[in-house]
Amino acid sequence: MLISNAWAQGAAGTGQMDILSLMPIILMFVVLYFLLIRPQLKRAKEHRTMVAALAKGDEIVTGGGELGKITKVGENYLTVEVAPGVEILMQKPAVQTVLPKGTIKAAHDG
């Protein structure tokens, strides 16, 4: 008889304990979302916006570190002049950064 009462009390008390024990896990996911996932989504959106705005004459840095000036813009590809008379064809998402105008000229002179 005492054992039955103990089980009944234990079962009634674990309902609240389960919710309280899940709170740290839920809190951890909320913190991870704001510290990791949300900033990454924001950077991806900014990159998509930058790639969509690429135009002829923009000076860029590619993901591989090459500097160049865009000479042709297609739907999915760019033609980039990396040296006088040397052009390469690359995918738009490979562009990492758009530089201010005149940066490449200053880099060659310096």
N, CA, C and O atoms as a GROMACS GRO file, in nm:
protein
  440
    1MET      N    1   0.082  -0.118   0.000
    1MET     CA    2   0.000   0.000   0.000
    1MET      C    3   0.087   0.126   0.000
    1MET      O    4   0.056   0.221  -0.072
    2LEU      N    5   0.194   0.130   0.076
    2LEU     CA    6   0.282   0.246   0.078
    2LEU      C    7   0.355   0.264  -0.056
    2LEU      O    8   0.380   0.377  -0.098
    3ILE      N    9   0.389   0.156  -0.119
    3ILE     CA   10   0.458   0.165  -0.246
    3ILE      C   11   0.367   0.223  -0.354
    3ILE      O   12   0.412   0.304  -0.436
    4SER      N   13   0.242   0.185  -0.355
    4SER     CA   14   0.146   0.239  -0.450
    4SER      C   15   0.130   0.389  -0.433
    4SER      O   16   0.125   0.462  -0.532
    5ASN      N   17   0.124   0.436  -0.311
    5ASN     CA   18   0.112   0.579  -0.287
    5ASN      C   19   0.238   0.653  -0.332
    5ASN      O   20   0.229   0.763  -0.386
    6ALA      N   21   0.352   0.594  -0.312
    6ALA     CA   22   0.477   0.657  -0.353
    6ALA      C   23   0.483   0.669  -0.505
    6ALA      O   24   0.527   0.772  -0.556
    7TRP      N   25   0.439   0.569  -0.578
    7TRP     CA   26   0.439   0.575  -0.724
    7TRP      C   27   0.341   0.681  -0.773
    7TRP      O   28   0.370   0.753  -0.869
    8ALA      N   29   0.231   0.689  -0.710
    8ALA     CA   30   0.131   0.787  -0.751
    8ALA      C   31   0.183   0.929  -0.730
    8ALA      O   32   0.161   1.016  -0.815
    9GLN      N   33   0.251   0.954  -0.622
    9GLN     CA   34   0.305   1.086  -0.598
    9GLN      C   35   0.421   1.115  -0.694
    9GLN      O   36   0.434   1.228  -0.741
   10GLY      N   37   0.503   1.017  -0.724
   10GLY     CA   38   0.616   1.035  -0.815
   10GLY      C   39   0.568   1.067  -0.956
   10GLY      O   40   0.628   1.150  -1.024
   11ALA      N   41   0.463   1.004  -1.000
   11ALA     CA   42   0.410   1.027  -1.134
   11ALA      C   43   0.350   1.166  -1.144
   11ALA      O   44   0.363   1.231  -1.248
   12ALA      N   45   0.285   1.214  -1.041
   12ALA     CA   46   0.224   1.346  -1.045
   12ALA      C   47   0.330   1.455  -1.044
   12ALA      O   48   0.311   1.560  -1.105
   13GLY      N   49   0.441   1.434  -0.976
   13GLY     CA   50   0.546   1.534  -0.966
   13GLY      C   51   0.635   1.542  -1.089
   13GLY      O   52   0.698   1.646  -1.110
   14THR      N   53   0.644   1.440  -1.170
   14THR     CA   54   0.736   1.440  -1.284
   14THR      C   55   0.684   1.523  -1.400
   14THR      O   56   0.763   1.559  -1.488
   15GLY      N   57   0.558   1.555  -1.404
   15GLY     CA   58   0.505   1.638  -1.511
   15GLY      C   59   0.569   1.775  -1.512
   15GLY      O   60   0.608   1.825  -1.618
   16GLN      N   61   0.581   1.837  -1.398
   16GLN     CA   62   0.645   1.967  -1.389
   16GLN      C   63   0.796   1.956  -1.406
   16GLN      O   64   0.858   2.045  -1.463
   17MET      N   65   0.854   1.850  -1.359
   17MET     CA   66   0.998   1.832  -1.370
   17MET      C   67   1.039   1.814  -1.516
   17MET      O   68   1.147   1.860  -1.555
   18ASP      N   69   0.958   1.750  -1.598
   18ASP     CA   70   0.991   1.732  -1.739
   18ASP      C   71   0.997   1.866  -1.811
   18ASP      O   72   1.088   1.889  -1.892
   19ILE      N   73   0.903   1.952  -1.783
   19ILE     CA   74   0.901   2.084  -1.848
   19ILE      C   75   1.021   2.166  -1.803
   19ILE      O   76   1.086   2.232  -1.884
   20LEU      N   77   1.050   2.163  -1.674
   20LEU     CA   78   1.165   2.238  -1.622
   20LEU      C   79   1.296   2.182  -1.674
   20LEU      O   80   1.391   2.258  -1.696
   21SER      N   81   1.305   2.053  -1.694
   21SER     CA   82   1.430   1.994  -1.743
   21SER      C   83   1.451   2.024  -1.892
   21SER      O   84   1.564   2.019  -1.940
   22LEU      N   85   1.344   2.054  -1.965
   22LEU     CA   86   1.356   2.090  -2.107
   22LEU      C   87   1.391   2.237  -2.129
   22LEU      O   88   1.438   2.274  -2.236
   23MET      N   89   1.370   2.320  -2.029
   23MET     CA   90   1.397   2.463  -2.043
   23MET      C   91   1.541   2.495  -2.081
   23MET      O   92   1.561   2.580  -2.168
   24PRO      N   93   1.643   2.434  -2.022
   24PRO     CA   94   1.781   2.464  -2.065
   24PRO      C   95   1.807   2.428  -2.212
   24PRO      O   96   1.880   2.499  -2.281
   25ILE      N   97   1.748   2.320  -2.258
   25ILE     CA   98   1.766   2.280  -2.398
   25ILE      C   99   1.698   2.381  -2.490
   25ILE      O  100   1.755   2.420  -2.592
   26ILE      N  101   1.577   2.423  -2.455
   26ILE     CA  102   1.506   2.522  -2.536
   26ILE      C  103   1.582   2.654  -2.535
   26ILE      O  104   1.596   2.718  -2.639
   27LEU      N  105   1.630   2.694  -2.419
   27LEU     CA  106   1.709   2.817  -2.409
   27LEU      C  107   1.835   2.809  -2.494
   27LEU      O  108   1.874   2.907  -2.557
   28MET      N  109   1.900   2.693  -2.496
   28MET     CA  110   2.021   2.674  -2.576
   28MET      C  111   1.990   2.691  -2.726
   28MET      O  112   2.068   2.755  -2.797
   29PHE      N  113   1.881   2.637  -2.774
   29PHE     CA  114   1.844   2.652  -2.914
   29PHE      C  115   1.813   2.797  -2.949
   29PHE      O  116   1.848   2.844  -3.058
   30VAL      N  117   1.749   2.869  -2.859
   30VAL     CA  118   1.720   3.011  -2.882
   30VAL      C  119   1.851   3.090  -2.892
   30VAL      O  120   1.866   3.173  -2.981
   31VAL      N  121   1.943   3.064  -2.801
   31VAL     CA  122   2.072   3.134  -2.803
   31VAL      C  123   2.149   3.100  -2.930
   31VAL      O  124   2.207   3.189  -2.992
   32LEU      N  125   2.152   2.973  -2.970
   32LEU     CA  126   2.221   2.933  -3.093
   32LEU      C  127   2.160   3.000  -3.215
   32LEU      O  128   2.232   3.040  -3.306
   33TYR      N  129   2.028   3.014  -3.217
   33TYR     CA  130   1.963   3.080  -3.330
   33TYR      C  131   2.011   3.224  -3.342
   33TYR      O  132   2.048   3.268  -3.451
   34PHE      N  133   2.011   3.297  -3.231
   34PHE     CA  134   2.049   3.438  -3.237
   34PHE      C  135   2.199   3.459  -3.254
   34PHE      O  136   2.240   3.561  -3.311
   35LEU      N  137   2.282   3.367  -3.209
   35LEU     CA  138   2.427   3.385  -3.220
   35LEU      C  139   2.486   3.326  -3.348
   35LEU      O  140   2.586   3.377  -3.397
   36LEU      N  141   2.426   3.221  -3.402
   36LEU     CA  142   2.485   3.154  -3.517
   36LEU      C  143   2.399   3.158  -3.643
   36LEU      O  144   2.445   3.200  -3.748
   37ILE      N  145   2.276   3.114  -3.633
   37ILE     CA  146   2.193   3.095  -3.752
   37ILE      C  147   2.149   3.228  -3.810
   37ILE      O  148   2.163   3.250  -3.930
   38ARG      N  149   2.097   3.318  -3.729
   38ARG     CA  150   2.046   3.446  -3.778
   38ARG      C  151   2.154   3.531  -3.846
   38ARG      O  152   2.129   3.583  -3.955
   39PRO      N  153   2.273   3.547  -3.786
   39PRO     CA  154   2.378   3.625  -3.856
   39PRO      C  155   2.420   3.561  -3.988
   39PRO      O  156   2.449   3.632  -4.084
   40GLN      N  157   2.425   3.427  -3.993
   40GLN     CA  158   2.463   3.360  -4.116
   40GLN      C  159   2.359   3.384  -4.225
   40GLN      O  160   2.395   3.406  -4.341
   41LEU      N  161   2.233   3.380  -4.191
   41LEU     CA  162   2.127   3.408  -4.288
   41LEU      C  163   2.136   3.552  -4.338
   41LEU      O  164   2.112   3.579  -4.456
   42LYS      N  165   2.169   3.644  -4.249
   42LYS     CA  166   2.183   3.785  -4.287
   42LYS      C  167   2.299   3.804  -4.384
   42LYS      O  168   2.286   3.876  -4.483
   43ARG      N  169   2.414   3.738  -4.356
   43ARG     CA  170   2.529   3.747  -4.448
   43ARG      C  171   2.496   3.687  -4.584
   43ARG      O  172   2.536   3.742  -4.687
   44ALA      N  173   2.424   3.576  -4.586
   44ALA     CA  174   2.388   3.513  -4.713
   44ALA      C  175   2.296   3.604  -4.794
   44ALA      O  176   2.310   3.614  -4.916
   45LYS      N  177   2.204   3.672  -4.728
   45LYS     CA  178   2.114   3.764  -4.798
   45LYS      C  179   2.193   3.882  -4.854
   45LYS      O  180   2.169   3.923  -4.968
   46GLU      N  181   2.286   3.936  -4.777
   46GLU     CA  182   2.370   4.048  -4.825
   46GLU      C  183   2.453   4.005  -4.945
   46GLU      O  184   2.469   4.082  -5.040
   47HIS      N  185   2.506   3.882  -4.944
   47HIS     CA  186   2.586   3.832  -5.056
   47HIS      C  187   2.500   3.818  -5.181
   47HIS      O  188   2.543   3.855  -5.290
   48ARG      N  189   2.378   3.764  -5.166
   48ARG     CA  190   2.287   3.752  -5.282
   48ARG      C  191   2.255   3.888  -5.341
   48ARG      O  192   2.250   3.904  -5.463
   49THR      N  193   2.233   3.987  -5.254
   49THR     CA  194   2.204   4.123  -5.300
   49THR      C  195   2.324   4.181  -5.375
   49THR      O  196   2.307   4.243  -5.480
   50MET      N  197   2.445   4.161  -5.322
   50MET     CA  198   2.566   4.211  -5.385
   50MET      C  199   2.587   4.146  -5.523
   50MET      O  200   2.619   4.214  -5.620
   51VAL      N  201   2.568   4.014  -5.530
   51VAL     CA  202   2.587   3.942  -5.657
   51VAL      C  203   2.484   3.989  -5.760
   51VAL      O  204   2.517   4.003  -5.877
   52ALA      N  205   2.362   4.014  -5.717
   52ALA     CA  206   2.258   4.060  -5.811
   52ALA      C  207   2.288   4.200  -5.864
   52ALA      O  208   2.242   4.234  -5.973
   53ALA      N  209   2.363   4.280  -5.789
   53ALA     CA  210   2.390   4.418  -5.828
   53ALA      C  211   2.522   4.434  -5.906
   53ALA      O  212   2.559   4.547  -5.938
   54LEU      N  213   2.593   4.326  -5.935
   54LEU     CA  214   2.719   4.337  -6.008
   54LEU      C  215   2.696   4.397  -6.147
   54LEU      O  216   2.599   4.364  -6.215
   55ALA      N  217   2.788   4.485  -6.187
   55ALA     CA  218   2.774   4.551  -6.317
   55ALA      C  219   2.911   4.562  -6.383
   55ALA      O  220   3.014   4.549  -6.318
   56LYS      N  221   2.909   4.587  -6.513
   56LYS     CA  222   3.032   4.606  -6.589
   56LYS      C  223   3.109   4.724  -6.530
   56LYS      O  224   3.052   4.829  -6.501
   57GLY      N  225   3.239   4.704  -6.513
   57GLY     CA  226   3.325   4.809  -6.459
   57GLY      C  227   3.350   4.796  -6.309
   57GLY      O  228   3.440   4.862  -6.256
   58ASP      N  229   3.273   4.712  -6.240
   58ASP     CA  230   3.297   4.692  -6.096
   58ASP      C  231   3.430   4.621  -6.075
   58ASP      O  232   3.467   4.532  -6.152
   59GLU      N  233   3.502   4.662  -5.972
   59GLU     CA  234   3.626   4.595  -5.935
   59GLU      C  235   3.593   4.500  -5.821
   59GLU      O  236   3.528   4.538  -5.723
   60ILE      N  237   3.640   4.375  -5.835
   60ILE     CA  238   3.598   4.270  -5.741
   60ILE      C  239   3.716   4.191  -5.688
   60ILE      O  240   3.826   4.194  -5.744
   61VAL      N  241   3.691   4.119  -5.581
   61VAL     CA  242   3.781   4.017  -5.530
   61VAL      C  243   3.704   3.887  -5.532
   61VAL      O  244   3.590   3.881  -5.484
   62THR      N  245   3.764   3.781  -5.588
   62THR     CA  246   3.697   3.652  -5.595
   62THR      C  247   3.722   3.573  -5.467
   62THR      O  248   3.803   3.613  -5.383
   63GLY      N  249   3.654   3.462  -5.454
   63GLY     CA  250   3.673   3.375  -5.340
   63GLY      C  251   3.814   3.319  -5.333
   63GLY      O  252   3.862   3.284  -5.225
   64GLY      N  253   3.882   3.311  -5.446
   64GLY     CA  254   4.019   3.262  -5.451
   64GLY      C  255   4.123   3.370  -5.428
   64GLY      O  256   4.242   3.341  -5.420
   65GLY      N  257   4.078   3.497  -5.417
   65GLY     CA  258   4.170   3.606  -5.388
   65GLY      C  259   4.214   3.686  -5.510
   65GLY      O  260   4.294   3.778  -5.495
   66GLU      N  261   4.165   3.653  -5.629
   66GLU     CA  262   4.203   3.728  -5.747
   66GLU      C  263   4.130   3.862  -5.752
   66GLU      O  264   4.011   3.870  -5.719
   67LEU      N  265   4.202   3.966  -5.792
   67LEU     CA  266   4.142   4.098  -5.812
   67LEU      C  267   4.118   4.115  -5.961
   67LEU      O  268   4.200   4.071  -6.042
   68GLY      N  269   4.008   4.178  -5.997
   68GLY     CA  270   3.980   4.200  -6.138
   68GLY      C  271   3.868   4.299  -6.158
   68GLY      O  272   3.799   4.340  -6.064
   69LYS      N  273   3.852   4.336  -6.285
   69LYS     CA  274   3.746   4.429  -6.323
   69LYS      C  275   3.649   4.354  -6.413
   69LYS      O  276   3.691   4.285  -6.506
   70ILE      N  277   3.520   4.368  -6.386
   70ILE     CA  278   3.417   4.300  -6.465
   70ILE      C  279   3.408   4.366  -6.602
   70ILE      O  280   3.393   4.488  -6.613
   71THR      N  281   3.418   4.282  -6.708
   71THR     CA  282   3.405   4.334  -6.843
   71THR      C  283   3.273   4.294  -6.909
   71THR      O  284   3.223   4.365  -6.996
   72LYS      N  285   3.217   4.180  -6.867
   72LYS     CA  286   3.087   4.135  -6.919
   72LYS      C  287   3.010   4.070  -6.806
   72LYS      O  288   3.067   4.000  -6.722
   73VAL      N  289   2.878   4.094  -6.805
   73VAL     CA  290   2.792   4.034  -6.704
   73VAL      C  291   2.686   3.952  -6.775
   73VAL      O  292   2.610   4.005  -6.857
   74GLY      N  293   2.679   3.823  -6.743
   74GLY     CA  294   2.574   3.736  -6.795
   74GLY      C  295   2.476   3.701  -6.684
   74GLY      O  296   2.481   3.758  -6.575
   75GLU      N  297   2.387   3.608  -6.715
   75GLU     CA  298   2.288   3.570  -6.614
   75GLU      C  299   2.353   3.495  -6.497
   75GLU      O  300   2.321   3.521  -6.381
   76ASN      N  301   2.444   3.402  -6.528
   76ASN     CA  302   2.508   3.322  -6.425
   76ASN      C  303   2.659   3.340  -6.419
   76ASN      O  304   2.723   3.299  -6.322
   77TYR      N  305   2.717   3.401  -6.522
   77TYR     CA  306   2.863   3.410  -6.533
   77TYR      C  307   2.909   3.554  -6.554
   77TYR      O  308   2.833   3.639  -6.602
   78LEU      N  309   3.034   3.579  -6.518
   78LEU     CA  310   3.098   3.709  -6.539
   78LEU      C  311   3.226   3.686  -6.617
   78LEU      O  312   3.289   3.580  -6.606
   79THR      N  313   3.265   3.785  -6.696
   79THR     CA  314   3.397   3.786  -6.755
   79THR      C  315   3.475   3.893  -6.681
   79THR      O  316   3.433   4.009  -6.673
   80VAL      N  317   3.589   3.853  -6.626
   80VAL     CA  318   3.667   3.941  -6.540
   80VAL      C  319   3.807   3.957  -6.598
   80VAL      O  320   3.873   3.858  -6.631
   81GLU      N  321   3.850   4.082  -6.611
   81GLU     CA  322   3.986   4.110  -6.658
   81GLU      C  323   4.077   4.113  -6.536
   81GLU      O  324   4.064   4.200  -6.450
   82VAL      N  325   4.170   4.016  -6.528
   82VAL     CA  326   4.259   4.006  -6.413
   82VAL      C  327   4.395   4.070  -6.440
   82VAL      O  328   4.469   4.099  -6.347
   83ALA      N  329   4.426   4.091  -6.566
   83ALA     CA  330   4.548   4.160  -6.608
   83ALA      C  331   4.519   4.219  -6.745
   83ALA      O  332   4.423   4.176  -6.810
   84PRO      N  333   4.597   4.317  -6.791
   84PRO     CA  334   4.571   4.373  -6.924
   84PRO      C  335   4.570   4.264  -7.032
   84PRO      O  336   4.671   4.197  -7.055
   85GLY      N  337   4.457   4.247  -7.097
   85GLY     CA  338   4.442   4.149  -7.203
   85GLY      C  339   4.412   4.007  -7.155
   85GLY      O  340   4.400   3.917  -7.238
   86VAL      N  341   4.402   3.985  -7.026
   86VAL     CA  342   4.374   3.851  -6.972
   86VAL      C  343   4.238   3.852  -6.904
   86VAL      O  344   4.217   3.920  -6.803
   87GLU      N  345   4.145   3.776  -6.962
   87GLU     CA  346   4.010   3.770  -6.906
   87GLU      C  347   3.978   3.626  -6.867
   87GLU      O  348   4.019   3.531  -6.933
   88ILE      N  349   3.905   3.612  -6.758
   88ILE     CA  350   3.860   3.480  -6.715
   88ILE      C  351   3.708   3.482  -6.702
   88ILE      O  352   3.648   3.586  -6.676
   89LEU      N  353   3.649   3.366  -6.720
   89LEU     CA  354   3.505   3.349  -6.705
   89LEU      C  355   3.482   3.283  -6.570
   89LEU      O  356   3.544   3.181  -6.539
   90MET      N  357   3.393   3.339  -6.490
   90MET     CA  358   3.367   3.282  -6.358
   90MET      C  359   3.220   3.292  -6.323
   90MET      O  360   3.145   3.369  -6.383
   91GLN      N  361   3.179   3.212  -6.226
   91GLN     CA  362   3.041   3.216  -6.178
   91GLN      C  363   3.022   3.337  -6.089
   91GLN      O  364   3.114   3.378  -6.018
   92LYS      N  365   2.903   3.393  -6.093
   92LYS     CA  366   2.872   3.511  -6.011
   92LYS      C  367   2.890   3.487  -5.861
   92LYS      O  368   2.946   3.573  -5.793
   93PRO      N  369   2.845   3.372  -5.807
   93PRO     CA  370   2.860   3.354  -5.661
   93PRO      C  371   3.006   3.346  -5.614
   93PRO      O  372   3.031   3.353  -5.493
   94ALA      N  373   3.102   3.332  -5.705
   94ALA     CA  374   3.242   3.327  -5.666
   94ALA      C  375   3.296   3.464  -5.626
   94ALA      O  376   3.406   3.473  -5.572
   95VAL      N  377   3.220   3.570  -5.652
   95VAL     CA  378   3.262   3.704  -5.613
   95VAL      C  379   3.244   3.718  -5.462
   95VAL      O  380   3.136   3.694  -5.408
   96GLN      N  381   3.353   3.757  -5.396
   96GLN     CA  382   3.348   3.771  -5.251
   96GLN      C  383   3.321   3.914  -5.209
   96GLN      O  384   3.243   3.938  -5.117
   97THR      N  385   3.385   4.011  -5.276
   97THR     CA  386   3.374   4.151  -5.236
   97THR      C  387   3.376   4.240  -5.359
   97THR      O  388   3.445   4.210  -5.457
   98VAL      N  389   3.301   4.349  -5.354
   98VAL     CA  390   3.310   4.453  -5.456
   98VAL      C  391   3.394   4.565  -5.395
   98VAL      O  392   3.365   4.615  -5.287
   99LEU      N  393   3.501   4.602  -5.466
   99LEU     CA  394   3.594   4.704  -5.418
   99LEU      C  395   3.551   4.843  -5.463
   99LEU      O  396   3.477   4.857  -5.561
  100PRO      N  397   3.597   4.947  -5.392
  100PRO     CA  398   3.572   5.082  -5.440
  100PRO      C  399   3.643   5.107  -5.573
  100PRO      O  400   3.749   5.048  -5.599
  101LYS      N  401   3.586   5.192  -5.657
  101LYS     CA  402   3.646   5.222  -5.788
  101LYS      C  403   3.788   5.276  -5.770
  101LYS      O  404   3.813   5.358  -5.682
  102GLY      N  405   3.880   5.228  -5.854
  102GLY     CA  406   4.018   5.274  -5.851
  102GLY      C  407   4.108   5.195  -5.758
  102GLY      O  408   4.227   5.225  -5.750
  103THR      N  409   4.057   5.097  -5.689
  103THR     CA  410   4.138   5.020  -5.594
  103THR      C  411   4.244   4.937  -5.666
  103THR      O  412   4.358   4.929  -5.619
  104ILE      N  413   4.209   4.876  -5.776
  104ILE     CA  414   4.304   4.789  -5.848
  104ILE      C  415   4.417   4.874  -5.906
  104ILE      O  416   4.533   4.834  -5.900
  105LYS      N  417   4.386   4.989  -5.961
  105LYS     CA  418   4.487   5.078  -6.017
  105LYS      C  419   4.585   5.120  -5.906
  105LYS      O  420   4.706   5.122  -5.928
  106ALA      N  421   4.532   5.152  -5.788
  106ALA     CA  422   4.617   5.193  -5.676
  106ALA      C  423   4.704   5.076  -5.630
  106ALA      O  424   4.818   5.097  -5.587
  107ALA      N  425   4.652   4.954  -5.637
  107ALA     CA  426   4.730   4.837  -5.594
  107ALA      C  427   4.846   4.811  -5.690
  107ALA      O  428   4.952   4.768  -5.646
  108HIS      N  429   4.826   4.837  -5.820
  108HIS     CA  430   4.934   4.818  -5.918
  108HIS      C  431   5.039   4.927  -5.905
  108HIS      O  432   5.158   4.901  -5.924
  109ASP      N  433   4.997   5.048  -5.874
  109ASP     CA  434   5.090   5.161  -5.864
  109ASP      C  435   5.173   5.156  -5.736
  109ASP      O  436   5.288   5.198  -5.734
  110GLY      N  437   5.113   5.103  -5.628
  110GLY     CA  438   5.176   5.105  -5.496
  110GLY      C  439   5.280   5.002  -5.481
  110GLY      O  440   5.342   4.993  -5.375
   0.00000   0.00000   0.00000
